[in-house]
Amino acid sequence: MGDRRNQLKPKQKRARESEALSVSSSGAAQTNKLEGRSFLYVGGRDCQVAHLRQIASSHGAELIHHDGGLREAVSRIDNILPSVDCVFCPIDCISHDACLRVKTGCKKWGKAFVPLRNGSKSSLERAFLDLKTSRSNAS
């Protein structure tokens, strides 16, 4: 039985390597769609900010975080909005005041507003993938 497992491993390695190559080549083509864009993330959990920034950078984007009024002034959102391309708001982890300010500011500045179902990392990842898909369909 031990010999059989060792025989399967090289096949699995080759399959994983070819899979990784195809993902990285298609990922490189998609990454350029968001390259250099900046996004504002308002609200969420402070302990996840580093992970969220890592997700954004894996897509070639910059993520600016505002805590939604816990420690930072909500009025600071007005100063950040003109410099970003899009705003993400996890609707389960944001104050009503901050959410309203973001929505009206996005309307004023013509920025995209993307409400996220929750403050999870997978919600942000899904939002980035949806943005890439919509941008590639628009091209």
The first five atom37 places (N, CA, C, CB, O) and aatype in JSON, in Angstrom:
{
  "aatype": [12, 7, 3, 1, 1, 2, 5, 10, 11, 14, 11, 5, 11, 1, 0, 1, 6, 15, 6, 0, 10, 15, 19, 15, 15, 15, 7, 0, 0, 5, 16, 2, 11, 10, 6, 7, 1, 15, 13, 10, 18, 19, 7, 7, 1, 3, 4, 5, 19, 0, 8, 10, 1, 5, 9, 0, 15, 15, 8, 7, 0, 6, 10, 9, 8, 8, 3, 7, 7, 10, 1, 6, 0, 19, 15, 1, 9, 3, 2, 9, 10, 14, 15, 19, 3, 4, 19, 13, 4, 14, 9, 3, 4, 9, 15, 8, 3, 0, 4, 10, 1, 19, 11, 16, 7, 4, 11, 11, 17, 7, 11, 0, 13, 19, 14, 10, 1, 2, 7, 15, 11, 15, 15, 10, 6, 1, 0, 13, 10, 3, 10, 11, 16, 15, 1, 15, 2, 0, 15],
  "atom_mask": [
    [1, 1, 1, 1, 1],
    [1, 1, 1, 0, 1],
    [1, 1, 1, 1, 1],
    [1, 1, 1, 1, 1],
    [1, 1, 1, 1, 1],
    [1, 1, 1, 1, 1],
    [1, 1, 1, 1, 1],
    [1, 1, 1, 1, 1],
    [1, 1, 1, 1, 1],
    [1, 1, 1, 1, 1],
    [1, 1, 1, 1, 1],
    [1, 1, 1, 1, 1],
    [1, 1, 1, 1, 1],
    [1, 1, 1, 1, 1],
    [1, 1, 1, 1, 1],
    [1, 1, 1, 1, 1],
    [1, 1, 1, 1, 1],
    [1, 1, 1, 1, 1],
    [1, 1, 1, 1, 1],
    [1, 1, 1, 1, 1],
    [1, 1, 1, 1, 1],
    [1, 1, 1, 1, 1],
    [1, 1, 1, 1, 1],
    [1, 1, 1, 1, 1],
    [1, 1, 1, 1, 1],
    [1, 1, 1, 1, 1],
    [1, 1, 1, 0, 1],
    [1, 1, 1, 1, 1],
    [1, 1, 1, 1, 1],
    [1, 1, 1, 1, 1],
    [1, 1, 1, 1, 1],
    [1, 1, 1, 1, 1],
    [1, 1, 1, 1, 1],
    [1, 1, 1, 1, 1],
    [1, 1, 1, 1, 1],
    [1, 1, 1, 0, 1],
    [1, 1, 1, 1, 1],
    [1, 1, 1, 1, 1],
    [1, 1, 1, 1, 1],
    [1, 1, 1, 1, 1],
    [1, 1, 1, 1, 1],
    [1, 1, 1, 1, 1],
    [1, 1, 1, 0, 1],
    [1, 1, 1, 0, 1],
    [1, 1, 1, 1, 1],
    [1, 1, 1, 1, 1],
    [1, 1, 1, 1, 1],
    [1, 1, 1, 1, 1],
    [1, 1, 1, 1, 1],
    [1, 1, 1, 1, 1],
    [1, 1, 1, 1, 1],
    [1, 1, 1, 1, 1],
    [1, 1, 1, 1, 1],
    [1, 1, 1, 1, 1],
    [1, 1, 1, 1, 1],
    [1, 1, 1, 1, 1],
    [1, 1, 1, 1, 1],
    [1, 1, 1, 1, 1],
    [1, 1, 1, 1, 1],
    [1, 1, 1, 0, 1],
    [1, 1, 1, 1, 1],
    [1, 1, 1, 1, 1],
    [1, 1, 1, 1, 1],
    [1, 1, 1, 1, 1],
    [1, 1, 1, 1, 1],
    [1, 1, 1, 1, 1],
    [1, 1, 1, 1, 1],
    [1, 1, 1, 0, 1],
    [1, 1, 1, 0, 1],
    [1, 1, 1, 1, 1],
    [1, 1, 1, 1, 1],
    [1, 1, 1, 1, 1],
    [1, 1, 1, 1, 1],
    [1, 1, 1, 1, 1],
    [1, 1, 1, 1, 1],
    [1, 1, 1, 1, 1],
    [1, 1, 1, 1, 1],
    [1, 1, 1, 1, 1],
    [1, 1, 1, 1, 1],
    [1, 1, 1, 1, 1],
    [1, 1, 1, 1, 1],
    [1, 1, 1, 1, 1],
    [1, 1, 1, 1, 1],
    [1, 1, 1, 1, 1],
    [1, 1, 1, 1, 1],
    [1, 1, 1, 1, 1],
    [1, 1, 1, 1, 1],
    [1, 1, 1, 1, 1],
    [1, 1, 1, 1, 1],
    [1, 1, 1, 1, 1],
    [1, 1, 1, 1, 1],
    [1, 1, 1, 1, 1],
    [1, 1, 1, 1, 1],
    [1, 1, 1, 1, 1],
    [1, 1, 1, 1, 1],
    [1, 1, 1, 1, 1],
    [1, 1, 1, 1, 1],
    [1, 1, 1, 1, 1],
    [1, 1, 1, 1, 1],
    [1, 1, 1, 1, 1],
    [1, 1, 1, 1, 1],
    [1, 1, 1, 1, 1],
    [1, 1, 1, 1, 1],
    [1, 1, 1, 1, 1],
    [1, 1, 1, 0, 1],
    [1, 1, 1, 1, 1],
    [1, 1, 1, 1, 1],
    [1, 1, 1, 1, 1],
    [1, 1, 1, 1, 1],
    [1, 1, 1, 0, 1],
    [1, 1, 1, 1, 1],
    [1, 1, 1, 1, 1],
    [1, 1, 1, 1, 1],
    [1, 1, 1, 1, 1],
    [1, 1, 1, 1, 1],
    [1, 1, 1, 1, 1],
    [1, 1, 1, 1, 1],
    [1, 1, 1, 1, 1],
    [1, 1, 1, 0, 1],
    [1, 1, 1, 1, 1],
    [1, 1, 1, 1, 1],
    [1, 1, 1, 1, 1],
    [1, 1, 1, 1, 1],
    [1, 1, 1, 1, 1],
    [1, 1, 1, 1, 1],
    [1, 1, 1, 1, 1],
    [1, 1, 1, 1, 1],
    [1, 1, 1, 1, 1],
    [1, 1, 1, 1, 1],
    [1, 1, 1, 1, 1],
    [1, 1, 1, 1, 1],
    [1, 1, 1, 1, 1],
    [1, 1, 1, 1, 1],
    [1, 1, 1, 1, 1],
    [1, 1, 1, 1, 1],
    [1, 1, 1, 1, 1],
    [1, 1, 1, 1, 1],
    [1, 1, 1, 1, 1],
    [1, 1, 1, 1, 1]
  ],
  "atom_positions": [
    [[0.82, -1.19, 0.0], [0.0, 0.0, 0.0], [0.86, 1.25, 0.0], [-0.93, 0.0, 1.2], [0.54, 2.22, -0.69]],
    [[1.97, 1.25, 0.77], [2.86, 2.39, 0.82], [3.48, 2.68, -0.52], [0.0, 0.0, 0.0], [3.65, 3.85, -0.88]],
    [[3.81, 1.64, -1.3], [4.39, 1.83, -2.62], [3.39, 2.49, -3.56], [4.85, 0.5, -3.2], [3.76, 3.34, -4.37]],
    [[2.14, 2.1, -3.44], [1.12, 2.65, -4.33], [0.93, 4.14, -4.08], [-0.21, 1.91, -4.14], [0.76, 4.91, -5.03]],
    [[0.95, 4.57, -2.82], [0.81, 6.0, -2.51], [1.95, 6.8, -3.12], [0.78, 6.22, -0.99], [1.74, 7.89, -3.64]],
    [[3.17, 6.24, -3.06], [4.32, 6.93, -3.62], [4.22, 7.04, -5.12], [5.6, 6.23, -3.23], [4.72, 8.0, -5.7]],
    [[3.58, 6.06, -5.78], [3.42, 6.12, -7.22], [2.41, 7.18, -7.63], [2.99, 4.76, -7.76], [2.55, 7.79, -8.69]],
    [[1.41, 7.42, -6.8], [0.39, 8.41, -7.13], [0.87, 9.83, -6.91], [-0.85, 8.17, -6.3], [0.4, 10.76, -7.57]],
    [[1.79, 10.01, -6.0], [2.23, 11.37, -5.69], [2.82, 12.12, -6.87], [3.25, 11.31, -4.6], [2.46, 13.28, -7.07]],
    [[3.71, 11.53, -7.68], [4.22, 12.29, -8.83], [3.12, 12.71, -9.8], [5.26, 11.47, -9.57], [3.18, 13.8, -10.37]],
    [[2.12, 11.84, -10.0], [1.01, 12.2, -10.89], [0.23, 13.38, -10.31], [0.08, 11.0, -11.11], [-0.13, 14.31, -11.03]],
    [[-0.01, 13.32, -9.02], [-0.73, 14.41, -8.38], [0.08, 15.7, -8.44], [-1.05, 14.06, -6.94], [-0.49, 16.77, -8.65]],
    [[1.39, 15.6, -8.25], [2.25, 16.78, -8.33], [2.16, 17.42, -9.7], [3.69, 16.41, -8.01], [2.01, 18.63, -9.82]],
    [[2.26, 16.59, -10.75], [2.19, 17.12, -12.12], [0.85, 17.78, -12.37], [2.43, 16.0, -13.15], [0.78, 18.85, -12.99]],
    [[-0.22, 17.16, -11.9], [-1.56, 17.73, -12.09], [-1.67, 19.07, -11.37], [-2.65, 16.76, -11.59], [-2.21, 20.03, -11.93]],
    [[-1.17, 19.14, -10.16], [-1.24, 20.39, -9.4], [-0.38, 21.47, -10.03], [-0.8, 20.15, -7.96], [-0.77, 22.64, -10.07]],
    [[0.8, 21.1, -10.53], [1.68, 22.08, -11.16], [1.05, 22.65, -12.42], [3.03, 21.47, -11.49], [1.1, 23.86, -12.65]],
    [[0.46, 21.79, -13.25], [-0.17, 22.28, -14.48], [-1.39, 23.13, -14.14], [-0.57, 21.11, -15.4], [-1.68, 24.12, -14.82]],
    [[-2.11, 22.74, -13.09], [-3.26, 23.53, -12.64], [-2.8, 24.9, -12.16], [-4.02, 22.79, -11.52], [-3.43, 25.92, -12.47]],
    [[-1.72, 24.93, -11.41], [-1.19, 26.2, -10.89], [-0.71, 27.09, -12.02], [-0.04, 25.94, -9.91], [-0.9, 28.31, -11.96]],
    [[-0.11, 26.51, -13.04], [0.35, 27.31, -14.18], [-0.82, 27.93, -14.92], [1.17, 26.45, -15.14], [-0.77, 29.1, -15.29]],
    [[-1.88, 27.16, -15.13], [-3.03, 27.7, -15.84], [-3.72, 28.78, -15.03], [-4.01, 26.6, -16.19], [-4.17, 29.78, -15.58]],
    [[-3.8, 28.58, -13.7], [-4.42, 29.59, -12.85], [-3.57, 30.85, -12.82], [-4.61, 29.05, -11.43], [-4.11, 31.96, -12.9]],
    [[-2.24, 30.7, -12.7], [-1.39, 31.89, -12.63], [-1.38, 32.66, -13.94], [0.03, 31.5, -12.24], [-1.33, 33.89, -13.93]],
    [[-1.43, 31.97, -15.07], [-1.44, 32.69, -16.34], [-2.77, 33.4, -16.57], [-1.15, 31.74, -17.5], [-2.8, 34.52, -17.07]],
    [[-3.89, 32.74, -16.2], [-5.17, 33.42, -16.35], [-5.32, 34.5, -15.29], [-6.33, 32.41, -16.27], [-5.93, 35.53, -15.55]],
    [[-4.76, 34.26, -14.11], [-4.8, 35.26, -13.03], [-4.01, 36.48, -13.4], [0.0, 0.0, 0.0], [-4.4, 37.6, -13.07]],
    [[-2.88, 36.3, -14.09], [-2.06, 37.44, -14.49], [-2.81, 38.31, -15.47], [-0.73, 36.97, -15.1], [-2.71, 39.54, -15.43]],
    [[-3.56, 37.69, -16.36], [-4.32, 38.46, -17.33], [-5.44, 39.23, -16.63], [-4.9, 37.54, -18.42], [-5.74, 40.37, -16.99]],
    [[-6.07, 38.59, -15.61], [-7.15, 39.25, -14.92], [-6.65, 40.31, -13.95], [-8.0, 38.24, -14.19], [-7.32, 41.32, -13.75]],
    [[-5.5, 40.08, -13.34], [-4.99, 41.02, -12.35], [-4.83, 42.4, -12.94], [-3.65, 40.53, -11.8], [-5.08, 43.4, -12.26]],
    [[-4.44, 42.48, -14.2], [-4.24, 43.78, -14.84], [-5.52, 44.6, -14.91], [-3.68, 43.59, -16.24], [-5.46, 45.82, -15.03]],
    [[-6.66, 43.95, -14.83], [-7.93, 44.67, -14.9], [-8.13, 45.6, -13.7], [-9.08, 43.68, -14.98], [-8.8, 46.62, -13.81]],
    [[-7.54, 45.24, -12.55], [-7.68, 46.06, -11.35], [-6.37, 46.7, -10.93], [-8.22, 45.23, -10.21], [-6.3, 47.37, -9.9]],
    [[-5.34, 46.51, -11.72], [-4.0, 47.02, -11.4], [-4.03, 48.53, -11.24], [-3.0, 46.62, -12.49], [-4.5, 49.26, -12.11]],
    [[-3.5, 48.98, -10.11], [-3.37, 50.41, -9.87], [-4.63, 51.09, -9.39], [0.0, 0.0, 0.0], [-4.61, 52.3, -9.13]],
    [[-5.71, 50.38, -9.26], [-6.95, 50.99, -8.77], [-6.95, 50.99, -7.24], [-8.21, 50.24, -9.31], [-6.33, 50.13, -6.61]],
    [[-7.63, 51.96, -6.66], [-7.71, 52.01, -5.2], [-9.17, 51.89, -4.76], [-7.09, 53.32, -4.66], [-10.09, 52.39, -5.41]],
    [[-9.35, 51.21, -3.66], [-10.67, 50.91, -3.13], [-10.74, 51.32, -1.67], [-11.01, 49.42, -3.29], [-9.77, 51.2, -0.93]],
    [[-11.9, 51.81, -1.27], [-12.13, 52.17, 0.13], [-13.02, 51.1, 0.74], [-12.79, 53.59, 0.25], [-14.04, 50.72, 0.17]],
    [[-12.62, 50.61, 1.9], [-13.38, 49.63, 2.65], [-13.79, 50.3, 3.95], [-12.56, 48.3, 2.9], [-12.94, 50.63, 4.77]],
    [[-15.1, 50.5, 4.13], [-15.59, 51.22, 5.3], [-16.3, 50.25, 6.22], [-16.54, 52.37, 4.89], [-17.24, 49.55, 5.82]],
    [[-15.85, 50.2, 7.47], [-16.44, 49.31, 8.46], [-15.64, 48.03, 8.57], [0.0, 0.0, 0.0], [-14.43, 48.01, 8.31]],
    [[-16.31, 46.97, 8.95], [-15.65, 45.68, 9.08], [-14.98, 45.53, 10.44], [0.0, 0.0, 0.0], [-15.16, 46.34, 11.35]],
    [[-14.21, 44.48, 10.54], [-13.52, 44.15, 11.79], [-12.05, 44.55, 11.68], [-13.65, 42.64, 12.14], [-11.39, 44.22, 10.7]],
    [[-11.55, 45.25, 12.68], [-10.16, 45.71, 12.67], [-9.17, 44.57, 12.54], [-9.86, 46.5, 13.93], [-8.12, 44.73, 11.9]],
    [[-9.48, 43.41, 13.12], [-8.54, 42.29, 13.09], [-8.37, 41.71, 11.69], [-9.0, 41.21, 14.04], [-7.43, 40.94, 11.45]],
    [[-9.25, 42.06, 10.76], [-9.16, 41.51, 9.41], [-8.56, 42.47, 8.38], [-10.52, 41.1, 8.95], [-8.38, 42.1, 7.22]],
    [[-8.26, 43.67, 8.78], [-7.8, 44.68, 7.82], [-6.55, 44.22, 7.06], [-7.52, 46.0, 8.53], [-6.46, 44.4, 5.85]],
    [[-5.6, 43.65, 7.76], [-4.36, 43.18, 7.09], [-4.68, 42.1, 6.06], [-3.35, 42.62, 8.14], [-4.1, 42.09, 4.97]],
    [[-5.6, 41.2, 6.38], [-5.99, 40.15, 5.44], [-6.71, 40.75, 4.23], [-6.89, 39.12, 6.14], [-6.49, 40.32, 3.1]],
    [[-7.56, 41.74, 4.47], [-8.29, 42.38, 3.38], [-7.34, 43.11, 2.44], [-9.34, 43.35, 3.94], [-7.51, 43.08, 1.22]],
    [[-6.34, 43.77, 3.02], [-5.33, 44.46, 2.18], [-4.55, 43.46, 1.35], [-4.37, 45.29, 3.05], [-4.19, 43.73, 0.21]],
    [[-4.28, 42.3, 1.94], [-3.55, 41.26, 1.22], [-4.38, 40.75, 0.04], [-3.19, 40.1, 2.17], [-3.83, 40.5, -1.04]],
    [[-5.67, 40.59, 0.23], [-6.55, 40.16, -0.85], [-6.53, 41.2, -1.97], [-7.99, 39.95, -0.33], [-6.43, 40.85, -3.15]],
    [[-6.63, 42.47, -1.6], [-6.62, 43.54, -2.6], [-5.31, 43.55, -3.37], [-6.85, 44.9, -1.94], [-5.3, 43.68, -4.59]],
    [[-4.19, 43.43, -2.66], [-2.9, 43.46, -3.35], [-2.71, 42.24, -4.24], [-1.76, 43.54, -2.33], [-2.0, 42.32, -5.24]],
    [[-3.33, 41.12, -3.9], [-3.24, 39.95, -4.78], [-3.97, 40.2, -6.1], [-3.81, 38.72, -4.08], [-3.71, 39.51, -7.09]],
    [[-4.86, 41.17, -6.12], [-5.56, 41.56, -7.35], [-4.93, 42.8, -7.98], [-7.05, 41.82, -7.05], [-5.45, 43.34, -8.95]],
    [[-3.82, 43.25, -7.41], [-3.12, 44.41, -7.96], [-3.73, 45.74, -7.56], [0.0, 0.0, 0.0], [-3.46, 46.76, -8.2]],
    [[-4.54, 45.74, -6.52], [-5.23, 46.95, -6.11], [-4.76, 47.4, -4.73], [-6.75, 46.73, -6.12], [-4.14, 46.64, -3.99]],
    [[-5.08, 48.65, -4.41], [-4.77, 49.2, -3.09], [-6.07, 49.3, -2.3], [-4.07, 50.6, -3.21], [-7.1, 49.72, -2.84]],
    [[-6.03, 48.92, -1.04], [-7.21, 48.99, -0.19], [-6.96, 50.0, 0.93], [-7.57, 47.6, 0.4], [-6.01, 49.87, 1.7]],
    [[-7.83, 51.0, 1.0], [-7.79, 51.99, 2.07], [-8.92, 51.64, 3.03], [-7.93, 53.46, 1.51], [-10.05, 51.38, 2.6]],
    [[-8.63, 51.63, 4.3], [-9.65, 51.24, 5.28], [-10.05, 52.42, 6.15], [-9.13, 50.1, 6.17], [-9.22, 53.22, 6.58]],
    [[-11.34, 52.52, 6.39], [-11.89, 53.47, 7.36], [-12.77, 52.65, 8.29], [-12.7, 54.65, 6.66], [-13.58, 51.85, 7.83]],
    [[-12.61, 52.84, 9.59], [-13.32, 51.98, 10.54], [-14.81, 52.27, 10.67], [-12.69, 52.11, 11.89], [-15.51, 51.58, 11.41]],
    [[-15.31, 53.25, 9.98], [-16.74, 53.53, 9.99], [-17.2, 54.38, 11.15], [0.0, 0.0, 0.0], [-18.4, 54.45, 11.44]],
    [[-16.27, 55.03, 11.83], [-16.64, 55.95, 12.9], [-16.36, 55.45, 14.3], [0.0, 0.0, 0.0], [-16.73, 56.11, 15.26]],
    [[-15.71, 54.3, 14.44], [-15.38, 53.83, 15.79], [-14.3, 54.69, 16.43], [-14.92, 52.37, 15.75], [-14.48, 55.18, 17.54]],
    [[-13.19, 54.87, 15.74], [-12.1, 55.72, 16.24], [-11.82, 56.88, 15.29], [-10.83, 54.89, 16.44], [-11.36, 57.94, 15.72]],
    [[-12.09, 56.69, 14.03], [-11.85, 57.74, 13.04], [-13.15, 58.54, 12.84], [-11.36, 57.14, 11.69], [-14.24, 58.0, 12.94]],
    [[-13.0, 59.81, 12.57], [-14.17, 60.65, 12.32], [-14.85, 60.23, 11.03], [-13.78, 62.14, 12.26], [-14.18, 59.99, 10.02]],
    [[-16.15, 60.14, 11.06], [-16.91, 59.76, 9.87], [-16.72, 60.79, 8.75], [-18.41, 59.61, 10.2], [-16.78, 60.44, 7.58]],
    [[-16.49, 62.04, 9.12], [-16.3, 63.09, 8.12], [-15.05, 62.85, 7.26], [-16.2, 64.45, 8.8], [-14.95, 63.39, 6.16]],
    [[-14.11, 62.05, 7.76], [-12.9, 61.75, 6.98], [-13.24, 60.99, 5.68], [-11.91, 60.91, 7.84], [-12.49, 61.04, 4.71]],
    [[-14.35, 60.3, 5.69], [-14.78, 59.56, 4.49], [-14.92, 60.53, 3.32], [-16.13, 58.82, 4.74], [-14.56, 60.19, 2.19]],
    [[-15.44, 61.72, 3.58], [-15.62, 62.73, 2.52], [-14.29, 63.11, 1.87], [-16.29, 63.97, 3.08], [-14.25, 63.43, 0.68]],
    [[-13.21, 63.09, 2.64], [-11.9, 63.45, 2.11], [-11.27, 62.32, 1.29], [-10.97, 63.83, 3.25], [-10.49, 62.57, 0.38]],
    [[-11.62, 61.09, 1.61], [-11.04, 59.94, 0.93], [-11.76, 59.61, -0.37], [-11.07, 58.72, 1.85], [-11.13, 59.19, -1.34]],
    [[-13.06, 59.79, -0.4], [-13.87, 59.37, -1.55], [-13.39, 59.86, -2.92], [-15.26, 59.84, -1.36], [-13.38, 59.06, -3.86]],
    [[-12.99, 61.11, -3.08], [-12.58, 61.54, -4.42], [-11.37, 60.8, -4.97], [-12.28, 63.01, -4.4], [-11.18, 60.75, -6.19]],
    [[-10.56, 60.21, -4.1], [-9.33, 59.57, -4.57], [-9.45, 58.08, -4.83], [-8.25, 59.8, -3.58], [-8.47, 57.45, -5.24]],
    [[-10.62, 57.47, -4.59], [-10.77, 56.03, -4.8], [-11.65, 55.75, -6.01], [-11.35, 55.37, -3.54], [-12.39, 56.62, -6.48]],
    [[-11.57, 54.51, -6.48], [-12.37, 54.11, -7.64], [-13.7, 53.49, -7.23], [-11.6, 53.13, -8.49], [-14.68, 53.56, -7.98]],
    [[-13.74, 52.88, -6.05], [-14.9, 52.12, -5.64], [-14.9, 52.01, -4.12], [-14.92, 50.71, -6.29], [-13.85, 52.08, -3.49]],
    [[-16.09, 51.83, -3.53], [-16.21, 51.71, -2.08], [-16.93, 50.41, -1.73], [-16.95, 52.93, -1.48], [-17.98, 50.1, -2.29]],
    [[-16.35, 49.67, -0.79], [-16.97, 48.45, -0.27], [-17.48, 48.72, 1.13], [-15.96, 47.26, -0.27], [-16.8, 49.37, 1.93]],
    [[-18.68, 48.24, 1.44], [-19.25, 48.36, 2.78], [-19.85, 47.03, 3.21], [-20.33, 49.48, 2.83], [-20.83, 46.57, 2.61]],
    [[-19.28, 46.41, 4.23], [-19.92, 45.21, 4.76], [-21.13, 45.63, 5.59], [-18.91, 44.37, 5.63], [-20.97, 46.3, 6.62]],
    [[-22.32, 45.27, 5.18], [-23.52, 45.82, 5.8], [-23.77, 45.32, 7.22], [-24.71, 45.5, 4.95], [-24.62, 45.87, 7.92]],
    [[-23.03, 44.29, 7.64], [-23.23, 43.81, 9.0], [-22.29, 44.46, 10.01], [-23.05, 42.32, 9.04], [-22.47, 44.3, 11.22]],
    [[-21.29, 45.19, 9.53], [-20.27, 45.77, 10.43], [-20.02, 47.23, 10.12], [-18.95, 44.99, 10.32], [-18.87, 47.63, 9.93]],
    [[-21.07, 48.03, 10.06], [-20.9, 49.46, 9.78], [-22.07, 50.21, 10.42], [-20.84, 49.72, 8.23], [-23.19, 49.7, 10.49]],
    [[-21.79, 51.42, 10.88], [-22.86, 52.22, 11.48], [-23.77, 52.77, 10.38], [-22.27, 53.38, 12.34], [-23.36, 52.9, 9.23]],
    [[-24.99, 53.08, 10.76], [-25.93, 53.65, 9.79], [-25.43, 54.99, 9.26], [-27.32, 53.82, 10.42], [-25.57, 55.29, 8.07]],
    [[-24.85, 55.78, 10.14], [-24.34, 57.09, 9.76], [-23.22, 56.96, 8.72], [-23.82, 57.85, 10.99], [-23.22, 57.67, 7.71]],
    [[-22.29, 56.05, 8.96], [-21.17, 55.86, 8.02], [-21.68, 55.33, 6.68], [-20.13, 54.9, 8.62], [-21.22, 55.77, 5.63]],
    [[-22.61, 54.4, 6.73], [-23.15, 53.83, 5.48], [-23.88, 54.9, 4.67], [-24.1, 52.66, 5.79], [-23.71, 54.98, 3.45]],
    [[-24.68, 55.71, 5.33], [-25.4, 56.79, 4.65], [-24.43, 57.79, 4.05], [-26.35, 57.49, 5.62], [-24.63, 58.26, 2.92]],
    [[-23.37, 58.14, 4.78], [-22.37, 59.1, 4.29], [-21.67, 58.54, 3.05], [-21.34, 59.42, 5.39], [-21.42, 59.26, 2.09]],
    [[-21.34, 57.25, 3.09], [-20.67, 56.61, 1.95], [-21.58, 56.6, 0.73], [-20.24, 55.17, 2.31], [-21.15, 56.93, -0.37]],
    [[-22.83, 56.23, 0.93], [-23.76, 56.17, -0.21], [-23.98, 57.53, -0.85], [-25.09, 55.59, 0.24], [-23.97, 57.66, -2.07]],
    [[-24.19, 58.56, -0.02], [-24.39, 59.9, -0.59], [-23.11, 60.42, -1.22], [-24.88, 60.88, 0.49], [-23.15, 61.08, -2.27]],
    [[-21.95, 60.14, -0.6], [-20.67, 60.56, -1.18], [-20.38, 59.88, -2.51], [0.0, 0.0, 0.0], [-19.88, 60.51, -3.44]],
    [[-20.71, 58.6, -2.6], [-20.5, 57.88, -3.87], [-21.37, 58.46, -4.97], [-20.81, 56.38, -3.69], [-20.95, 58.58, -6.12]],
    [[-22.58, 58.81, -4.61], [-23.49, 59.42, -5.59], [-22.95, 60.78, -6.04], [-24.91, 59.58, -4.99], [-22.97, 61.11, -7.23]],
    [[-22.46, 61.56, -5.08], [-21.93, 62.9, -5.37], [-20.7, 62.84, -6.27], [-21.58, 63.62, -4.07], [-20.59, 63.61, -7.22]],
    [[-19.78, 61.91, -5.98], [-18.52, 61.82, -6.72], [-18.58, 60.84, -7.9], [-17.42, 61.41, -5.78], [-17.6, 60.71, -8.63]],
    [[-19.69, 60.16, -8.08], [-19.82, 59.21, -9.19], [-18.96, 57.97, -8.99], [0.0, 0.0, 0.0], [-18.42, 57.42, -9.96]],
    [[-18.85, 57.52, -7.76], [-18.05, 56.33, -7.45], [-18.96, 55.13, -7.31], [-17.23, 56.54, -6.15], [-20.13, 55.26, -6.94]],
    [[-18.43, 53.96, -7.6], [-19.2, 52.73, -7.44], [-19.32, 52.4, -5.97], [-18.56, 51.56, -8.22], [-18.34, 52.49, -5.22]],
    [[-20.51, 52.01, -5.55], [-20.77, 51.59, -4.17], [-21.12, 50.12, -4.2], [-21.91, 52.45, -3.5], [-22.07, 49.72, -4.86]],
    [[-20.35, 49.3, -3.46], [-20.57, 47.86, -3.45], [-20.86, 47.42, -2.02], [-19.34, 47.08, -4.04], [-19.94, 47.31, -1.21]],
    [[-22.14, 47.16, -1.71], [-22.45, 46.63, -0.37], [-22.06, 45.16, -0.33], [-23.96, 46.82, -0.02], [-22.37, 44.4, -1.24]],
    [[-21.4, 44.76, 0.74], [-21.01, 43.37, 0.92], [-21.95, 42.72, 1.93], [-19.52, 43.26, 1.39], [-22.36, 43.36, 2.9]],
    [[-22.28, 41.48, 1.71], [-23.2, 40.77, 2.59], [-22.7, 40.76, 4.04], [-23.39, 39.34, 2.1], [-23.49, 40.91, 4.98]],
    [[-21.39, 40.59, 4.2], [-20.81, 40.6, 5.55], [-19.35, 41.01, 5.47], [-20.95, 39.21, 6.22], [-18.82, 41.27, 4.39]],
    [[-18.71, 41.07, 6.63], [-17.32, 41.53, 6.7], [-16.29, 40.44, 6.53], [0.0, 0.0, 0.0], [-15.15, 40.61, 6.95]],
    [[-16.66, 39.34, 5.93], [-15.72, 38.23, 5.78], [-14.74, 38.47, 4.63], [-16.48, 36.92, 5.54], [-14.98, 39.28, 3.73]],
    [[-13.63, 37.75, 4.71], [-12.62, 37.85, 3.65], [-13.18, 37.32, 2.34], [-11.35, 37.07, 4.04], [-12.88, 37.86, 1.27]],
    [[-13.98, 36.27, 2.41], [-14.53, 35.69, 1.18], [-15.5, 36.64, 0.48], [-15.24, 34.37, 1.49], [-15.61, 36.61, -0.75]],
    [[-16.2, 37.48, 1.23], [-17.09, 38.47, 0.61], [-16.29, 39.47, -0.22], [-17.91, 39.21, 1.67], [-16.69, 39.83, -1.33]],
    [[-15.17, 39.91, 0.32], [-14.33, 40.86, -0.42], [-13.71, 40.18, -1.64], [-13.22, 41.43, 0.49], [-13.68, 40.76, -2.73]],
    [[-13.24, 38.97, -1.47], [-12.66, 38.22, -2.6], [-13.7, 38.06, -3.71], [-12.16, 36.83, -2.13], [-13.38, 38.26, -4.88]],
    [[-14.91, 37.7, -3.35], [-16.0, 37.55, -4.32], [-16.28, 38.86, -5.03], [-17.27, 37.03, -3.63], [-16.51, 38.88, -6.24]],
    [[-16.26, 39.96, -4.28], [-16.52, 41.28, -4.88], [-15.44, 41.63, -5.9], [-16.59, 42.36, -3.78], [-15.74, 42.15, -6.97]],
    [[-14.16, 41.35, -5.57], [-13.09, 41.61, -6.53], [-13.25, 40.76, -7.79], [-11.72, 41.34, -5.89], [-13.06, 41.25, -8.9]],
    [[-13.61, 39.5, -7.62], [-13.8, 38.62, -8.77], [-14.98, 39.11, -9.63], [-14.04, 37.17, -8.31], [-14.92, 39.05, -10.85]],
    [[-16.05, 39.58, -8.97], [-17.18, 40.12, -9.72], [-16.8, 41.38, -10.49], [-18.34, 40.42, -8.77], [-17.23, 41.57, -11.62]],
    [[-15.98, 42.23, -9.88], [-15.5, 43.44, -10.57], [-14.68, 43.08, -11.8], [-14.67, 44.31, -9.61], [-14.82, 43.7, -12.85]],
    [[-13.81, 42.08, -11.65], [-12.98, 41.65, -12.77], [-13.86, 41.12, -13.9], [-11.96, 40.57, -12.32], [-13.64, 41.43, -15.07]],
    [[-14.84, 40.32, -13.54], [-15.73, 39.75, -14.54], [-16.51, 40.83, -15.26], [-16.7, 38.75, -13.89], [-16.64, 40.8, -16.48]],
    [[-17.03, 41.79, -14.51], [-17.8, 42.86, -15.14], [-16.92, 43.74, -16.03], [-18.48, 43.71, -14.09], [-17.37, 44.21, -17.07]],
    [[-15.67, 43.97, -15.62], [-14.76, 44.77, -16.43], [-14.35, 44.02, -17.7], [-13.52, 45.15, -15.61], [-14.19, 44.64, -18.76]],
    [[-14.17, 42.7, -17.6], [-13.77, 41.94, -18.8], [-14.95, 41.82, -19.76], [-13.25, 40.54, -18.41], [-14.75, 41.76, -20.97]],
    [[-16.19, 41.78, -19.23], [-17.36, 41.73, -20.1], [-17.6, 43.08, -20.78], [-18.59, 41.32, -19.29], [-18.12, 43.13, -21.89]],
    [[-17.21, 44.16, -20.1], [-17.4, 45.49, -20.65], [-16.37, 45.78, -21.76], [-17.28, 46.55, -19.53], [-16.61, 46.6, -22.64]],
    [[-15.23, 45.08, -21.71], [-14.17, 45.33, -22.7], [-14.46, 44.71, -24.03], [-12.85, 44.82, -22.2], [-13.67, 44.83, -24.96]]
  ]
}
